[in-house]
Amino acid sequence: MMRPLRPTAVQQALAVGFTGIMTGALLFSLAGFWRQSFPPGPLLAVAGGAAALGWLGWRRPGLLTLLLTLTLLGGLGLPIAARYAFLRWHWTGLDPAAARVEGLLWDLAEWAGHVRRGQFETMPPAVAWFFLALSGLGAALFILREALGRGETFWSLVAGAGVFGFQWVLYWDAAQPYLMAYVAAGVLLWSVVHPAHRMLRWAREGWRVNHLPGWTGSAVAGLGIVLLAAALPTYEATDLGALAEDLRAAFPALQRLRGGSGSGGLLPAFGLRQVGFGGDADALGGPVVPDDRVALRVRLDQRVDGPLYLRGTVHTEYDGRGWELPMPADRIEVAPDQPLPSAYHSQVPRQYLRVSITPVTLRTATLFSPLEPALVIRAPGPRLGPEGALVASRVPEPGETYEVMARVGRTSAQQVRELTQPGALPAHPDNAPPELLPYLWLPDGPALTEVRRLAEAITAPYDHPFDKAVALEAYLREQYPYRLDVPFPPRFPPEGWDFVHHFLFEVRAGYCTYHSTAMAVMLRTLGIPARWVQGFAVYPGEATEVAVRNRDAHAWVEAYFPGYGWVIFDPTPRGDIPPPDRSYVPPPTSETGLEDPFLNDPTLNPENRPATPSGVEPDPGPTRGDGTSAAGPGLARSWLRAAALALGALAVLLVLFGALRLRTGIAWRQPDLAVQQAYEHLTRLLGQFGYGPLPSQTPREYLGALTRSFPELYPALVPLVTAYEQVRYGPPDAAPPPEAAAAAQGALAAVRERLRERFGPVYYLWRRLTVWQPGSHLLPGSGAAGARPRARSRRSAGRAAAAAPPWSTGR
């Protein structure tokens, strides 16, 4: 029995290596997209193992199926064998492995339940490893089956572009370099397997092959792709303006896509759902997925007294189910060292903190700040929202640090009572001044009437609005326990249903989104302006470097007291976060030094601005190697831009040159191979115009039929056909003369020129680009084989009839 022809061992090894690179790029991108901080070593091992199993699946698919089946059955059987005594025997040593498998099954079941409910933002590490292994194995099997089985990588590249493109659309900008690495490795893989399959096909057809066809063109194309990846910028979102708002209103799910939610709101804003705390802000409730991974790393220039609240997004519009995301139309760009406004009264003592924040697994454009930002020292295109929330013009990459100078007010209960203007708060929200209406508005309904009655009963002993707020905070902390496994709210609630009413009178337990939303709504029913804030809360103690984890995500309330400003209230009874301290005793006004160098005074001259508070020196900016300041957006940046453009132009030329070599490259230095390649290329070229050979025709018969339509080509084609017959059908030692390669090259040039003259350069180029099945012949009495003749204009029909070969019309 004859053994099947396969690529050589070297070609298979190269194919497995390039597949491992492609699989590795996919796994690294997926791990980052899923916000998993895995070490590179295990990921590379998974990619290499997947490529090896993919090769085994190509060579021995039955053996791979058997191994996977045994692995699956053995893994599922481990927990059973470890659980039941009569199966234990000598399996007791496998108890740790059985526990791991059982834990993975439980994690998968729990995560599947959250996905079914729409909560898929976070993924346990064990589940992530499981899906990474499956993805790597599936990708390697798909790539190698196409590469080693058919000698192609087209669909592998298309599938990879779809995966990386989807990640980029959802603001995982690191997908772009991973895509370029994937494509470059895919082109190099094609450069190995495609010539190998050509050689095998020629060997099956009896061609005489002395050397493997060259792969210079594809290697150059791969190099061009790598250079192009280095030269291209990272594409940012495009502002779609009013169209984006219409799309967001019609399809709310598009608001997280690039261009899906309008100016400044394109980038994903932070929400507790991103770290597993319930659903979206506009549909609160549901159980929490605890996640202990590090979200941010925070570095402070000094210690903080009490909890550290990192403000993220600020919400003002409550609709009965949750909080609407604020519209981004009023966001303004913040220049470096531009002072930001303050809502504190000038007599309120405050602490200035310079904080450096580095995202680790959290992917959001929201810039966090300890309460009120005063100065953005370094951040990617910061913008300031109407509620003082900061957002970047792009999503900071993992490991990219930004710095903010923040004001942290030191709250004194006595000072709040003294500075709050009497009569500034309305007796009823309908009588509130316009600037306070966004913080007092509530939907109508009988449910909130009961909520207002409860709030009035709790605060009846108190007169001052600050004391009422403190009473509500204490009541929620004492009467409503902290619970993570709360049931989901009704998906289709009845008319008049309200989230706060459901929490206060039915569920009566919950976590931060429940307690904080309830307090904000209860404050509004009493006429006290309030807003809802999402972010992180940690208790650093004496530390100045803090690892903020996903489980530290938090929501709290900020209430406004005219004459004083915003005050934090935290009604959630979290054991790791003590309640805010409001016992600070401010010194006499003459000793406080309350001149705020960052007050947003439009007449303030930045050149005359006092030195940075807390003794922190201003950021000197980037420096050169000699320690001097960089030139900024001057000559250096112009040179970098010019170098990037030149590199990009060179990359495009290399890609085009490589593609041309891939399409038409012929080994002219090997006469026997050149003659065979030239004849094959000539028949494909003529087949694109309907002049391909019939399956039953010999090369000599095809030459006779062809010269009836192209008699002028006969002198050029005879030497090529003669040499081809000698190579294909002659004895092994009957090699063509060296001038046969030159004759073949001349025949190809003559055919191209004649086709351009007959059909015109435009139609010639169109047929070359659009006809991908040149083997379809014009058979007697019909149009193209397998295709139905299309209606054509009189001019094109006449031109086609004049150019048609004689055997296609019966002449």
Residue pairs with C-beta under 8 A, 6 or more apart in sequence:
5 200
5 203
5 204
6 12
6 148
6 200
7 15
7 148
7 193
7 196
7 197
7 200
8 196
11 192
11 193
11 196
12 55
12 148
14 189
14 192
15 55
15 144
15 147
15 148
15 189
15 192
15 193
16 51
16 52
16 54
16 55
16 144
17 51
18 185
18 186
18 188
18 189
18 192
19 51
19 54
19 55
19 140
19 143
19 144
19 147
19 185
19 189
20 47
20 48
20 50
20 51
20 140
21 47
21 181
21 182
21 185
22 139
22 143
22 156
22 160
22 182
22 185
22 186
22 189
23 47
23 50
23 51
23 54
23 136
23 139
23 140
23 143
24 43
24 44
24 47
24 48
25 178
25 179
25 181
25 182
25 185
26 135
26 136
26 139
26 160
26 163
26 178
26 182
27 43
27 46
27 47
27 132
27 135
27 136
28 40
28 43
28 178
29 163
29 164
29 167
29 172
29 174
29 175
29 178
29 179
30 131
30 132
30 135
30 163
31 38
31 43
31 128
31 132
32 172
32 174
32 398
33 167
33 170
33 172
33 175
34 123
34 128
35 122
35 123
35 293
35 361
35 362
35 363
36 123
36 125
36 128
36 293
36 361
37 293
37 294
37 360
37 361
37 398
38 125
38 128
38 129
43 132
46 132
46 133
46 136
47 136
47 140
49 136
50 133
50 136
50 137
50 139
50 140
51 140
51 144
53 64
53 137
53 140
53 141
54 137
54 140
54 141
54 143
54 144
54 145
55 144
55 148
56 63
56 64
56 67
57 64
57 141
57 144
57 145
58 141
58 144
58 145
58 148
58 149
75 101
76 101
78 94
78 97
78 98
78 101
78 102
79 98
79 99
79 101
79 102
79 105
80 87
81 87
81 88
81 91
81 94
81 98
82 88
82 91
82 92
82 94
82 95
82 98
82 99
83 98
100 126
103 126
104 126
104 127
104 130
107 124
107 126
107 127
108 127
108 130
110 124
110 289
111 120
111 123
111 124
111 127
111 289
114 120
114 287
114 289
117 279
117 286
117 488
118 279
119 273
119 276
119 278
119 279
119 286
119 289
121 273
121 274
121 275
121 276
122 274
122 275
122 276
122 289
122 291
122 550
123 131
124 289
124 291
125 293
142 155
142 156
142 159
143 153
143 156
143 186
143 189
146 152
146 153
146 154
146 155
146 156
147 153
147 156
147 189
147 190
147 193
148 193
150 197
151 193
151 194
151 196
151 197
151 198
152 190
152 193
152 194
153 186
153 187
153 189
153 190
153 193
156 186
157 182
157 183
157 186
160 179
160 182
160 183
160 186
161 179
161 183
164 175
164 176
164 178
164 179
164 182
165 175
165 179
167 175
168 175
168 176
168 179
168 235
168 258
169 257
169 258
170 256
170 257
170 268
171 237
171 256
171 258
171 267
171 268
171 363
171 365
171 395
172 363
173 234
173 394
173 395
173 397
174 397
174 398
176 229
176 232
176 234
176 235
177 229
180 225
180 226
180 228
180 229
181 226
181 229
183 225
184 222
184 223
184 225
184 226
184 229
185 222
187 218
187 221
187 222
187 225
187 658
188 218
188 219
188 222
190 218
191 215
191 217
191 218
191 219
191 221
191 222
191 662
192 215
194 215
194 218
194 662
195 212
195 213
195 214
195 215
196 212
198 213
199 209
199 212
199 213
202 209
202 676
203 209
206 728
207 676
207 727
207 728
208 672
208 673
208 676
208 727
208 728
208 732
209 673
210 670
210 672
210 673
211 667
211 670
211 673
213 665
213 667
213 673
213 677
214 665
214 667
216 661
216 665
217 657
217 658
217 659
217 660
217 661
217 662
217 665
218 658
218 661
218 662
219 658
220 654
220 657
220 658
220 661
221 654
221 655
221 657
221 658
221 659
221 661
221 662
222 658
223 654
223 658
224 650
224 651
224 652
224 653
224 654
224 655
224 656
224 657
224 658
225 651
225 655
226 651
227 647
227 648
227 650
227 651
227 654
228 648
228 651
228 652
228 655
230 647
230 651
231 644
231 645
231 647
231 648
231 651
232 648
233 644
234 394
236 393
236 394
237 258
237 259
237 266
237 267
237 394
238 258
238 259
238 266
239 259
239 262
239 263
239 266
240 247
240 259
240 260
240 262
241 262
241 263
242 262
244 259
244 260
244 261
244 262
244 263
244 265
244 266
245 261
245 262
247 254
247 260
247 261
248 254
248 255
248 260
248 261
248 262
251 260
254 260
254 261
255 261
255 265
255 325
256 268
258 266
259 266
260 266
261 328
262 327
262 328
262 329
263 328
263 329
263 331
264 328
264 329
264 331
264 383
264 391
265 325
265 327
265 328
267 364
267 365
267 391
267 392
267 393
267 394
267 395
268 274
268 363
268 364
268 365
268 395
269 312
269 313
269 325
269 364
269 365
269 366
269 391
270 312
270 313
270 362
270 364
270 366
270 368
270 534
270 535
271 280
271 281
271 313
271 534
272 278
272 281
272 512
272 513
272 534
272 553
272 555
273 279
273 280
273 281
274 362
274 363
274 364
275 291
275 295
275 362
275 550
275 551
275 553
276 288
276 289
276 290
276 291
276 550
276 553
277 288
277 289
277 511
277 512
277 513
277 553
277 555
278 284
278 285
278 286
278 287
278 288
278 511
278 513
279 285
279 286
279 322
280 322
281 313
281 315
281 322
281 323
281 324
281 325
281 534
282 319
282 321
282 322
282 323
282 324
282 325
283 321
283 322
283 489
284 321
284 322
284 323
284 489
284 499
284 513
284 514
284 517
285 486
285 488
285 489
285 499
285 502
285 513
285 514
286 486
286 487
286 488
286 489
287 484
287 485
287 486
287 487
287 488
288 484
288 485
288 511
290 484
290 551
291 549
291 550
291 551
292 549
292 550
292 551
293 360
293 361
293 549
293 550
294 360
294 361
294 547
294 548
294 549
294 550
295 359
295 360
295 361
295 362
295 536
295 548
295 549
295 550
295 552
295 553
296 310
296 357
296 358
296 359
296 360
296 362
296 368
296 536
296 547
296 548
297 357
297 358
297 360
297 545
297 546
297 547
297 548
298 308
298 310
298 355
298 356
298 357
298 358
298 538
298 545
298 546
298 547
298 548
299 355
299 356
299 357
299 358
299 544
299 545
299 546
300 308
300 353
300 354
300 355
300 540
300 544
300 545
300 546
301 353
301 354
301 355
301 544
301 614
301 616
302 351
302 353
302 544
302 614
303 540
303 541
303 542
303 543
303 544
304 351
304 353
304 370
304 408
304 540
305 351
305 410
305 581
306 539
306 578
306 580
306 581
307 537
307 538
307 539
307 570
307 577
307 578
307 580
308 370
308 537
308 538
308 539
308 540
308 546
309 370
309 371
309 535
309 536
309 537
309 554
309 556
309 568
310 357
310 368
310 369
310 370
310 535
310 536
310 537
310 538
310 548
311 368
311 369
311 370
311 371
311 372
311 388
311 389
311 533
311 535
312 364
312 366
312 368
312 389
312 533
312 534
312 535
312 536
313 325
313 326
313 366
313 389
313 533
313 534
313 535
314 326
314 385
314 387
314 388
314 389
314 531
314 532
314 533
314 558
315 323
315 324
315 325
315 326
315 531
315 532
315 533
315 534
316 323
316 326
316 387
316 438
316 439
316 441
316 531
316 532
317 323
317 324
317 326
317 438
317 441
318 324
318 441
318 442
318 443
318 517
318 520
318 521
318 524
318 532
319 443
320 443
320 445
320 447
320 497
320 498
320 499
321 489
321 493
321 499
322 499
322 517
323 517
323 532
326 385
326 386
326 387
326 389
328 385
328 391
330 385
330 386
331 383
331 384
331 385
331 386
331 391
332 383
332 384
333 381
333 382
333 383
334 340
334 376
334 382
334 383
334 384
334 390
336 376
336 377
336 378
337 375
337 377
337 606
337 618
338 375
338 376
338 606
339 374
339 375
339 597
339 598
339 599
339 600
339 601
339 604
339 606
339 609
340 372
340 373
340 374
340 375
340 376
340 384
340 388
340 598
340 600
341 388
341 599
341 600
342 372
342 374
342 407
342 565
342 596
342 598
342 599
342 600
343 372
343 388
343 560
343 565
343 566
344 350
344 372
344 407
344 409
344 564
344 565
344 566
344 596
345 419
345 563
345 564
345 565
346 594
346 596
346 599
347 415
347 419
347 586
347 589
347 592
347 594
348 409
348 410
348 415
348 419
348 564
348 565
348 594
349 409
349 410
349 412
349 584
349 586
349 587
349 592
349 594
350 407
350 408
350 409
350 410
350 596
351 407
351 408
351 409
351 410
352 374
352 405
352 406
352 407
352 408
352 613
352 614
352 616
353 370
353 405
353 406
353 408
353 614
354 377
354 403
354 404
354 405
354 406
354 612
354 614
354 616
355 369
355 370
355 403
355 404
355 405
355 406
356 401
356 402
356 403
357 367
357 368
357 401
357 402
357 403
357 404
358 399
358 400
358 401
359 396
359 397
359 398
359 399
359 400
360 398
360 399
361 398
361 550
362 550
363 395
363 398
364 395
365 391
365 392
365 393
365 394
365 395
365 396
366 389
366 390
366 391
366 392
367 376
367 379
367 382
367 390
367 391
367 392
367 402
367 404
368 390
368 404
368 535
368 536
369 390
369 404
369 406
370 404
370 406
370 408
371 406
371 407
371 408
371 409
371 568
372 388
372 406
372 407
372 408
372 409
372 566
373 384
373 388
373 390
373 404
373 405
373 406
373 407
374 405
374 406
374 407
374 598
375 404
375 405
375 598
375 612
376 382
376 390
376 402
376 403
376 404
376 405
377 403
377 404
377 405
377 618
377 619
378 401
378 402
378 403
378 619
379 390
379 392
379 396
379 402
379 403
379 404
380 392
380 393
380 394
380 396
380 400
380 402
381 392
381 393
381 394
382 390
382 391
382 392
382 393
382 402
383 390
383 391
383 392
383 393
384 390
385 391
387 531
390 404
392 402
396 402
403 619
405 598
405 612
405 613
405 616
407 596
407 598
409 565
409 567
410 584
410 586
411 567
411 568
411 580
411 581
411 582
411 584
412 582
412 583
412 584
412 585
412 586
413 466
413 470
413 582
413 583
414 585
415 564
415 586
416 466
416 561
416 564
416 567
416 582
417 464
417 466
417 467
419 561
419 563
419 564
420 464
420 465
420 466
420 561
420 562
420 563
420 564
421 562
421 563
424 562
424 563
425 465
425 527
425 528
425 529
425 561
425 562
426 432
426 433
426 436
426 440
426 527
427 527
428 527
429 437
429 440
429 441
429 442
429 524
429 527
432 440
432 527
432 529
436 529
436 560
439 524
439 529
439 530
439 531
439 560
440 524
440 527
440 529
441 524
442 448
442 521
442 524
442 525
443 498
445 496
445 498
446 496
447 496
447 497
447 498
447 500
447 501
448 498
448 500
448 501
448 521
448 525
450 501
450 505
451 498
451 500
451 501
451 504
451 518
451 521
451 522
451 525
452 522
452 525
452 526
454 504
454 522
455 472
455 522
455 523
455 525
455 526
456 525
456 526
458 471
458 472
458 475
458 522
459 467
459 468
459 471
459 472
459 526
461 471
462 468
462 471
465 526
465 527
465 528
465 559
465 561
466 561
466 567
468 523
468 526
468 528
469 519
469 523
469 528
469 559
469 567
469 569
470 569
470 582
472 519
472 522
472 523
472 569
472 571
473 519
473 569
473 570
473 571
473 579
476 515
476 518
476 519
476 571
476 572
477 515
477 571
477 572
477 573
477 579
478 573
479 508
480 503
480 504
480 508
480 509
480 510
480 514
480 515
480 518
480 573
481 509
481 573
482 509
482 510
482 511
482 572
482 573
482 574
482 575
483 509
483 510
483 511
484 511
486 507
486 509
486 510
486 511
486 514
487 507
489 499
489 502
490 497
499 517
500 517
500 518
500 521
500 522
503 510
503 514
503 517
503 518
504 518
507 514
511 572
512 553
512 554
512 555
512 556
512 572
512 574
513 555
515 571
515 572
515 573
516 532
516 533
516 555
516 556
516 557
516 570
516 571
516 572
517 532
517 555
518 571
519 530
519 557
519 569
519 571
520 530
520 531
520 532
520 557
523 529
523 530
523 557
523 559
524 530
528 559
528 560
529 559
529 560
530 557
530 558
530 559
530 560
531 557
531 558
531 560
531 566
532 555
532 557
533 555
533 556
533 557
533 558
534 553
534 554
534 555
535 553
535 554
535 555
535 556
536 548
536 552
536 553
536 554
537 552
537 554
537 556
537 570
537 574
537 577
538 546
538 548
538 552
538 577
539 576
539 577
539 578
540 546
554 570
554 572
554 574
554 577
555 572
556 568
556 569
556 570
556 571
556 572
557 568
557 569
557 570
557 571
558 566
558 567
558 568
558 569
559 566
559 567
559 569
560 566
560 567
561 567
567 582
568 580
569 580
570 577
570 579
570 580
586 592
595 610
597 609
597 610
597 611
597 612
597 613
611 618
612 618
620 629
621 629
621 630
621 632
622 629
622 630
623 629
623 630
624 630
630 636
631 637
664 681
666 674
666 677
666 678
666 681
666 744
666 745
667 673
667 674
667 677
668 674
668 741
668 745
669 741
670 741
671 723
671 735
671 736
671 737
671 738
671 740
671 741
672 727
672 735
672 736
674 740
674 741
674 744
674 745
675 720
675 723
675 724
675 727
675 736
675 740
675 741
675 744
676 724
676 727
676 728
678 720
678 741
678 744
678 745
678 747
678 748
679 699
679 720
679 721
679 724
679 744
681 748
682 720
682 747
682 748
682 751
683 692
683 693
683 702
683 774
684 692
684 774
684 775
685 748
685 751
685 752
685 755
685 774
686 692
686 706
686 751
686 755
686 774
687 693
687 774
687 775
687 776
687 777
688 767
688 768
688 771
688 774
689 755
689 759
689 767
689 771
689 803
690 777
690 778
690 784
690 804
690 805
690 808
691 706
691 709
691 778
691 805
692 774
692 775
692 776
692 777
693 699
693 702
693 777
694 702
694 777
694 779
694 807
697 705
699 721
699 724
699 725
699 728
700 721
700 725
702 721
703 714
703 717
703 718
703 721
705 805
705 806
705 807
706 713
706 717
706 805
707 713
707 714
707 717
708 805
708 806
709 803
709 804
709 805
709 806
710 754
712 754
713 747
713 750
713 751
713 754
716 743
716 746
716 747
716 750
716 751
717 747
717 750
717 751
719 740
719 743
719 744
719 747
720 740
720 743
720 744
720 747
723 736
723 740
723 743
723 744
726 734
726 736
727 734
727 735
727 736
755 764
756 764
758 803
759 767
759 799
759 803
776 784
776 785
776 786
776 787
777 784
777 785
778 784
778 785
778 804
778 805
778 807
778 808
779 785
779 808
780 807
780 808
780 809
780 810
781 810
782 789
783 789
792 800
801 809
